[in-house]
Amino acid sequence: MNVIIHWMSFSRGYHKRENRTAQLVWESDGTTLSYEGQRIRISDFQIAAQRMVQDTEVLLNELIDNQ
């Protein structure tokens, strides 16, 4: 999330300088990002991160068991 916030801040400054509208913005509910009209809920990021950790643990365990 820190990286996303950093890039959003960077993008905001760039777009102000170029007089362009940002493509990635927080919606008013504070739990959803909007990117080019697509809504991305923060809970979806959390679920994806949890699945990646679980998948990585399974793969690491397989590597350790095969050695």
Secondary structure, DSSP 8 states (H G I E B T S, - for coil): -HHHHHHHHHHHHHHHHHT---SEEE-TTSSEEEETTEEEEHHHHHHHHHHHHHHHHHHHHHHHHT-
